[in-house]
Amino acid sequence: MPMPDIPDIIHLNRLNDVFFKALLGSEERKTLTLNSINAILNREGSNAFTSVTFSDKEIVPPQIDGKRSFLDVLVEMGDGTRVHVEVQVLLDEYMVNRSLYYWGRIYSRELEKGDLYADLRPVITINLLDFNQFPQYQTYANTYHIMNDDTHDILTNHLEMHFIELKKIHISDIKKLKRSERWIAYFSPNFSDQERRALAMSDTAIKEAMDYEKQFATNNKLKSAYWEHERTMRDIASALYSREKAGQERGEKIGQERGEKIGDKTGRQALSTLLQKLLEEGRKEEFDRVLRDNEYQEKLLREYHLK
């Protein structure tokens, strides 16, 4: 059966889950994965990672009936360090908790295999965020460790978490970007394709990524999955907008009765969390039903203790 016509990708969304995983989650382009991780973590010379192996991206909870989650890109470096790279486009007030949970599941999996505590290796998480998680900071990249409250000595290098807010990076001259900023600029919506092409002229890894974009855009299977993901994200955005608008209208009505101005974003945040969980767990049918069935939406919000 011939495949139906698939629209061309004119303006590529590099944060699209399908494209991101195809670019950095593939054995064929593992050199790009290694390059991007070393660059973002600012590792070079003797401190740089020298090899990368892709790991099983499925995190299975300990309960038999537990939900399953799938990571974006999970790799093991040559020294045993595991690096989890995650793209998040939906505003999530529990993003820190979510990242810490993933870190914990990755870190503890070694013991599930029968290893000793001494065999545990560091886990680094890199969160590429298409929203501002930390509005109180002007910096776009923030790194966290466990450290002594008084001396600020780092307790262990086994926990390292990076939160990169892609919409905060603003640099007027693309040619002046530091090595650690180039991949961030590549994914950031603040830069144009013309600026990326200028960047590619001096960075072979970025050039390889942009060359792959053309290959991706001619693969019908990947294009189909790409557009399906774009549709899903639009449906989520529409559902969240509708719920927030309804919540604001309820708040305004209550406010008018009380002579106050009241807004309500709690419902939007709860629905955002629910939709994200359903996507992670591969519950596509329930995800679609939640978008069109308000009663079922309310049922699952209660089931996940979000209401």
BAMAR-286563 format. One record per residue (C-alpha): residue in one letter; x, y, z. Coordinates in steps of 0.25 Angstrom, whole numbers, plus 2048, in hexadecimal, padded with zeros to 3 digits. Layout:
<recs>
AXYZ;...
</recs>
This chain:
<recs>
M800800800;P80680D7FC;M809817807;P801823807;D807831804;I80F836810;P811845811;D81F84A80F;I82685081C;I82885E818;H82C864826;L83285882E;N82E85883D;R83C852843;L835850850;N82B84684A;D82D839851;V82E831845;F83983983E;F84083B84B;K84182C84E;A84582983F;L850833840;L85683084D;G850823851;S85681B845;E862812844;E864817836;R86782583C;K86D822849;T87982B846;L86F836847;T869831854;L87783185A;N87B83F854;S86E845859;I86F83F867;N87E843869;A87B851863;I86E85486C;L87684F879;N882857874;R88B84B875;E89884B86D;G8A684686E;S8A883B878;N89B83E87E;A89383B871;F88B82E86F;T891826864;S88781B861;V878819862;T86F80D862;F85F80E861;S85880886D;D84A80386F;K84180F870;E835808877;I83480A886;V82C7FF88C;P82680389A;P8287F88A5;Q8197F58A6;I8147EA89D;D8087F3899;G810800899;K81080A88D;R81C80A883;S82481687F;F82D818873;L839821872;D83D82A867;V84C826866;L85381E870;V86281A86E;E86D814875;M87A81B874;G888814873;D88A816882;G87D810886;T87681E888;R86881E883;V86282A87D;H85382D87B;V850837871;E84183C871;V839846869;Q82D84C870;V824856868;L818856872;L81985F87E;D81985688A;E81A85B898;Y81F84E89D;M82A84D893;V83584D89E;N82E8418A4;R82C83A897;S83B83B894;L83F8378A2;Y83682B8A0;Y83C827893;W84A829899;G84681F8A5;R84181589C;I84D815893;Y85781589F;S85080A8A6;R84F80089A;E85D7FB89D;L8597F58AA;E84D7EE8A4;K8587E789B;G85F7E28A8;D86A7EC8A8;L8707F18B5;Y86F8008BA;A87E8018B6;D87A7FE8A8;L87080A8A7;R87481489C;P87182389B;V864827894;I86383488D;T85683A888;I85584587D;N84784B87C;L845854870;L83985C873;D830864869;F82B86D874;N831875880;Q83186C88C;F839875895;P834884892;Q83B88989E;Y849886897;Q84E88E88B;T857882887;Y85287887D;A85B86C882;N85A868891;T86285C897;Y85F8558A4;H86684B8AD;I8658478BB;M86E84F8C4;N8718548D2;D86885F8D6;D8738668DD;T8808638D6;H8798618C8;D8828548C6;I87C84B8BD;L87883E8C4;T8788358B8;N87A8368A9;H86F82B8A7;L8648358A6;E86584089C;M859847896;H85985288B;F84D85A887;I84E86287A;E84486C877;L84486D868;K83C87A867;K846882870;I852881867;H85488E85F;I861891858;S86289B84E;D86E895846;I86D887843;K87C886840;K87F88A84E;L87887E854;K88087585E;R88286785B;S878863866;E86E86D860;R86D868852;W86485C854;I85B86485D;A85A86E852;Y857863848;F84B85F84F;S84786C854;P83B87384D;N84288084F;F84B87E843;S84887E834;D84C87382A;Q85587E824;E85C87F831;R85D870833;R86386F825;A86D879829;L870871835;A87286582D;M87D86B825;S88686B831;D88185F838;T881851831;A87884A83B;I86D855839;K86F85482A;E86D84582A;A860847832;M85B851828;D85F84781D;Y85783C824;E84B845824;K84A844815;Q84A835816;F840835821;A83783D818;T83783380D;N834827816;N825825815;K82481C821;L82B82682A;K823832823;S81682B826;A81A829835;Y81F837836;W81283D831;E80A83483A;H812839846;E810847842;R801845841;T80183F84F;M80884B855;R7FE85484E;D7F384C854;I7F984D862;A7FB85C860;S7ED85E85C;A7E8855868;L7F085D872;Y7EC86A86D;S7DD86686D;R7DF86187C;E7E686D880;K7DC87787A;A7D186F880;G7D887088E;Q7DA87F88C;E7CB881889;R7C8879895;G7D288189D;E7CC88F898;K7BE88B89B;I7C28878A9;G7CA8948AA;Q7BE89D8A5;E7B58978AF;R7C089A8BA;G7C48A78B4;E7D28A18B1;K7DA89E8A5;I7DE88F8A5;G7E588689B;D7E787789B;K7F2870894;T7F186489D;G7E985C893;R7F285F887;Q7FE85A88F;A7F784D893;L7F284A885;S80084D880;T80684388A;L7FC838887;L7FE839877;Q80D838879;K80B82C882;L802825878;L80C82886C;E818823874;E810816878;G80C814869;R7FD81486D;K7FA81A85F;E7EB81685F;E7E981C86D;F7F0829869;D7E782B85D;R7DB828865;V7DF832870;L7E083D865;R7D283B861;D7CA83586D;N7CA83F879;E7C3835882;Y7CF82B87F;Q7D9836881;E7D383988F;K7D482A892;L7E282888F;L7E6835896;R7E082F8A2;E7E782289F;Y7F582889F;H7F28318AB;L7F283E8A3;K7E58428A8;
</recs>
